[in-house]
């Protein structure tokens, strides 16, 4: 689509004040993962007001909007996550501070939903004069158990078959007008582990009569760190953290049972498999060698988010066209945090980037997942412009 025409549409249809008001309403009434019922209804009410058809209740609280153009083109999906975090907001001086006690949009999902609604309004203004089709996905439970996977299972990438998915995340490390990009591996895969160690109880003054589950566990904890330092390629990245441990009954008795809980984070799919296997082997063999027994339970969570090179190239080009040649910040590498957009990226070639949301005079701002997190709301209109042009240019590629 001609950029001059697109800019005229932005100038005519993009109502920043309306979008800011929408964002503030989302912010005032946040809901935690899996409980986004009122958030779903607020989205539905706006779509009804704009006379845009939708399906709600996808993956329980998700919303899906589909729009088809009058020309051949690719089928593009855009995703925004909906859920908030379970802690109290401390920005009590703000008129739009959370009204829901103990819940806060501390990760910017209120902004993500608002941007996606803005893109919907921009595409609606084209009155079908665009190539391909667009699917807009309001996805619940990103902070919980992976709502993206359930949205996909319920068909959000089907009918039509989606060619590319676009996503973004606000980033307070960058000022408004900048974006951060990573080529390839961007976020880690996550596995949740529970280690159960069984020993044999005896009096603490007669350790020869038992098998100390605490000592066995201590050896396992120390040894599994060698998986990272000695079994993982130094140019790759992995981490194993045991964040909770419980065992023993009294001070003068060998513990019969210890339980630990933790995470494994990896970037490479093969490293993920080999790390899990090696840790399991160490747990079982160490316990057996010391007269006990160990069981390692692994619950697979999000996969590694790997962006597509061609789509990321386009992200950079559109940002430079709209925001200037210095607007793109090449990030130093992947993070070992997780993002369930990885399910979309695994399903089809996708693009994901960080949208600067800090005021220029307050960079870096308060970080994500902080009780005082907030954004410079100028980032909303920028996000709408970027996502709209990206979607249109992707849809017309190859036609």
KEMARVO-583130 format. One record per residue (C-alpha): residue in three letters; y, z, x. Coordinates in pm, whole numbers, padded with zeros to 5 digits, always signed. Layout:
BEGIN
ALAYZX ...
end
This chain:
BEGIN
UNK+00000+00000+00000 UNK+00350-00085+00117 UNK+00502+00228+00276 UNK+00851+00150+00143 UNK+00713+00143-00213 UNK+00515+00460-00148 UNK+00825+00640-00023 UNK+01011+00537-00339 UNK+00733+00689-00547 UNK+00748+01009-00343 UNK+01125+01027-00384 UNK+01100+00973-00760 UNK+00789+01172-00852 UNK+00752+01449-00593 UNK+00905+01758-00750 UNK+00903+02022-00475 UNK+01045+02292-00702 UNK+00767+02240-00955 UNK+00502+02254-00682 UNK+00647+02571-00533 UNK+00640+02735-00875 UNK+00276+02629-00919 UNK+00187+02771-00579 UNK+00358+03101-00653 UNK+00168+03138-00979 UNK-00161+03080-00797 UNK-00049+03333-00537 UNK+00035+03599-00795 UNK-00303+03579-00965 UNK-00569+03536-00693 UNK-00942+03566-00757 UNK-01224+03631-00513 UNK-01513+03397-00438 UNK-01723+03305-00739 UNK-01480+03465-00984 UNK-01213+03194-01002 UNK-01219+03168-01382 UNK-00847+03209-01447 UNK-00765+02986-01150 UNK-00985+02718-01305 UNK-00805+02757-01637 UNK-00462+02734-01472 UNK-00563+02406-01307 UNK-00704+02279-01636 UNK-00384+02372-01823 UNK-00170+02172-01578 UNK-00402+01871-01604 UNK-00386+01894-01983 UNK-00007+01907-01963 UNK-00009+01595-01745 UNK-00266+01424-01974 UNK-00520+01384-01692 UNK-00893+01400-01781 UNK-01115+01639-01583 UNK-01444+01823-01577 UNK-01441+02198-01534 UNK-01713+02455-01476 UNK-01864+02254-01190 UNK-02049+02502-00967 UNK-01939+02761-01224 UNK-01563+02761-01163 UNK-01485+02426-00997 UNK-01279+02138-01135 UNK-01327+01765-01068 UNK-01079+01486-01150 UNK-01161+01115-01113 UNK-00915+00824-01111 UNK-01010+00457-01074 UNK-00778+00183-00952 UNK-00752-00174-01074 UNK-00850-00329-00741 UNK-01160-00317-00523 UNK-01159-00054-00255 UNK-01335+00249-00114 UNK-01409+00565-00304 UNK-01221+00859-00155 UNK-01254+01230-00235 UNK-00998+01501-00159 UNK-01092+01868-00162 UNK-00904+02196-00205 UNK-01065+02540-00197 UNK-00974+02791-00469 UNK-01080+03145-00377 UNK-00882+03435-00237 UNK-00969+03731-00013 UNK-01063+04083-00109 UNK-00782+04291+00039 UNK-00445+04423-00075 UNK-00132+04215-00009 UNK+00144+04398+00177 UNK+00428+04153+00102 UNK+00552+04382-00175 UNK+00911+04260-00133 UNK+00817+03906-00243 UNK+00865+03825-00613 UNK+00537+03633-00606 UNK+00330+03904-00435 UNK-00024+03934-00571 UNK-00046+04108-00908 UNK-00424+04150-00877 UNK-00493+04474-00694 UNK-00709+04437-00384 UNK-00706+04055-00391 UNK-00479+03819-00197 UNK-00444+03452-00111 UNK-00447+03544+00257 UNK-00598+03214+00370 UNK-00363+02968+00202 UNK-00597+02833-00064 UNK-00310+02864-00315 UNK-00126+02606-00105 UNK-00433+02381-00080 UNK-00475+02371-00459 UNK-00104+02300-00507 UNK-00110+02013-00260 UNK-00410+01857-00434 UNK-00235+01883-00771 UNK+00067+01714-00614 UNK-00150+01429-00487 UNK-00297+01388-00836 UNK+00054+01349-00978 UNK+00142+01091-00713 UNK-00171+00886-00785 UNK-00111+00915-01159 UNK+00238+00768-01106 UNK+00078+00451-00967 UNK-00065+00383-01315 UNK-00391+00242-01179 UNK-00223+00007-00932 UNK-00430+00114-00631 UNK-00759+00013-00468 UNK-01092+00191-00510 UNK-01111+00531-00673 UNK-01020+00891-00607 UNK-01216+01207-00677 UNK-01020+01532-00659 UNK-01235+01839-00597 UNK-01113+02193-00667 UNK-01390+02391-00500 UNK-01470+02760-00548 UNK-01633+03009-00313 UNK-01531+02881+00030 UNK-01497+03236+00161 UNK-01831+03342+00014 UNK-02160+03159+00006 UNK-02054+02795+00031 UNK-01926+02650-00294 UNK-01905+02307-00132 UNK-02283+02279-00118 UNK-02314+02358-00489 UNK-02038+02113-00581 UNK-02227+01841-00394 UNK-02555+01941-00558 UNK-02389+01905-00898 UNK-02277+01551-00820 UNK-01913+01561-00714 UNK-01981+01292-00450 UNK-02170+01066-00692 UNK-02066+00821-00965 UNK-01899+00672-00773 UNK-02063+00719-00434 UNK-01792+00865-00209 UNK-01717+00688+00119 UNK-01486+00947+00278 UNK-01364+01302+00206 UNK-01027+01441+00313 UNK-00943+01807+00361 UNK-00681+02021+00527 UNK-00608+02385+00604 UNK-00269+02548+00649 UNK-00214+02676+01002 UNK+00054+02938+01084 UNK+00029+02864+01457 UNK+00226+02542+01394 UNK+00567+02496+01234 UNK+00623+02287+00925 UNK+00622+01921+01026 UNK+00335+01951+01275 UNK-00037+01905+01229 UNK-00329+02003+01452 UNK-00630+01775+01499 UNK-00969+01800+01665 UNK-01197+01503+01728 UNK-01563+01573+01655 UNK-01683+01934+01655 UNK-01412+02142+01489 UNK-01577+02453+01340 UNK-01907+02626+01408 UNK-02231+02654+01219 UNK-02316+03005+01107 UNK-02645+03188+01067 UNK-02670+03546+00942 UNK-02941+03753+01106 UNK-03113+04080+01020 UNK-03324+04242+01293 UNK-03585+04499+01189 UNK-03746+04699+01470 UNK-04052+04917+01406 UNK-04158+05185+01653 UNK-04363+05504+01634 UNK-04212+05843+01571 UNK-04274+06142+01794 UNK-04094+06452+01919 UNK-03803+06365+02147 UNK-03948+06596+02416 UNK-04279+06405+02405 UNK-04179+06039+02419 UNK-04517+05939+02562 UNK-04664+05991+02216 UNK-04439+05737+02043 UNK-04253+05409+02070 UNK-03877+05454+02050 UNK-03729+05194+01810 UNK-03378+05272+01940 UNK-03470+05200+02303 UNK-03657+04886+02196 UNK-03352+04771+02000 UNK-03120+04844+02293 UNK-03332+04621+02517 UNK-03336+04345+02257 UNK-02957+04360+02215 UNK-02901+04330+02589 UNK-03160+04057+02637 UNK-03050+03825+02357 UNK-02711+03790+02524 UNK-02889+03600+02802 UNK-02957+03327+02545 UNK-02584+03257+02554 UNK-02536+03301+02928 UNK-02862+03148+03053 UNK-03015+02929+02782 UNK-02703+02755+02650 UNK-02536+02463+02827 UNK-02209+02602+02971 UNK-02024+02298+02832 UNK-02148+02385+02483 UNK-02057+02701+02289 UNK-02256+02968+02111 UNK-02220+03335+02030 UNK-02450+03603+01894 UNK-02288+03918+01759 UNK-02466+04219+01616 UNK-02199+04395+01417 UNK-02401+04665+01244 UNK-02684+04892+01357 UNK-02856+05181+01182 UNK-03160+05385+01277 UNK-03305+05725+01348 UNK-03314+06046+01147 UNK-03253+06351+01370 UNK-03143+06413+01727 UNK-03477+06534+01861 UNK-03706+06266+01720 UNK-03792+05917+01843 UNK-03671+05668+01584 UNK-03942+05490+01392 UNK-03716+05220+01248 UNK-03388+05047+01339 UNK-03207+04770+01154 UNK-02930+04550+01291 UNK-02719+04284+01121 UNK-02521+04009+01287 UNK-02430+03643+01319 UNK-02513+03344+01535 UNK-02243+03078+01573 UNK-02308+02739+01733 UNK-02138+02399+01747 UNK-02417+02157+01831 UNK-02699+02112+01572 UNK-02968+02113+01843 UNK-02818+02420+02008 UNK-02829+02589+01670 UNK-03204+02537+01644 UNK-03285+02630+02004 UNK-03064+02943+01993 UNK-03228+03073+01679 UNK-03576+03008+01816 UNK-03505+03174+02150 UNK-03348+03485+01992 UNK-03644+03522+01759 UNK-03885+03490+02053 UNK-03699+03756+02256 UNK-03690+04000+01964 UNK-04062+03975+01897 UNK-04182+03971+02259 UNK-03953+04254+02376 UNK-04065+04479+02093 UNK-04434+04399+02154 UNK-04402+04468+02528 UNK-04258+04812+02451 UNK-04521+04912+02199 UNK-04332+04825+01882 UNK-04280+04534+01646 UNK-03975+04330+01551 UNK-03895+04097+01265 UNK-03594+03866+01273 UNK-03473+03730+00941 UNK-03237+03430+00964 UNK-03031+03317+00669 UNK-02877+02978+00731 UNK-02515+02943+00628 UNK-02250+02675+00687 UNK-02315+02388+00926 UNK-02084+02274+01202 UNK-01779+02083+01080 UNK-01775+01753+01269 UNK-01488+01516+01191 UNK-01515+01137+01197 UNK-01327+00965+01481 UNK-01197+00670+01278 UNK-01074+00892+00995 UNK-00912+01129+01245 UNK-00738+00832+01409 UNK-00591+00747+01069 UNK-00485+01110+01013 UNK-00290+01096+01340 UNK-00133+00759+01259 UNK-00017+00860+00912 UNK+00127+01187+01045 UNK+00319+01002+01317 UNK+00448+00747+01064 UNK+00571+01017+00828 UNK+00666+01305+01055 UNK+00739+01147+01394 UNK+00550+01064+01711 UNK+00548+01425+01832 UNK+00411+01567+01506 UNK+00043+01563+01609 UNK-00084+01854+01819 UNK-00419+01781+01989 UNK-00599+02112+01965 UNK-00779+02237+02278 UNK-01121+02237+02116 UNK-01338+02373+01840 UNK-01334+02722+01693 UNK-01638+02939+01633 UNK-01510+03036+01289 UNK-01659+02850+00993 UNK-01539+02622+00713 UNK-01760+02500+00429 UNK-01587+02162+00429 UNK-01869+02103+00678 UNK-02096+02018+00383 UNK-01865+01732+00285 UNK-01836+01614+00646 UNK-02216+01608+00673 UNK-02242+01400+00355 UNK-02005+01120+00462 UNK-01751+01037+00737 UNK-01462+01275+00675 UNK-01128+01393+00803 UNK-00995+01748+00828 UNK-00678+01873+00994 UNK-00450+02176+01023 UNK-00118+02161+00840 UNK+00167+02352+01003 UNK+00300+02614+00760 UNK+00521+02841+00973 UNK+00898+02842+00952 UNK+01035+02676+01268 UNK+01207+03001+01368 UNK+00892+03209+01311 UNK+00621+03033+01511 UNK+00355+03155+01541 UNK+00374+03330+01207 UNK+00153+03608+01071 UNK-00206+03481+01112 UNK-00452+03387+00840 UNK-00660+03665+00680 UNK-00373+03908+00731 UNK-00229+04123+00450 UNK+00121+03993+00531 UNK+00033+03623+00554 UNK+00273+03383+00383 UNK+00383+03022+00431 UNK+00701+02823+00459 UNK+00676+02637+00129 UNK+00824+02318+00275 UNK+00470+02248+00397 UNK+00358+02175+00038 UNK+00554+01851-00004 UNK+00451+01742+00345 UNK+00087+01802+00260 UNK+00119+01599-00059 UNK+00274+01306+00126 UNK+00016+01310+00403 UNK-00287+01341+00175 UNK-00160+01076-00067 UNK-00093+00815+00199 UNK-00414+00898+00383 UNK-00619+00854+00066 UNK-00453+00525-00024 UNK-00490+00381+00325 UNK-00854+00485+00345 UNK-00922+00332+00004 UNK-00781-00006+00104 UNK-00952-00022+00446 UNK-01201-00307+00482 UNK-01078-00490+00171 
end
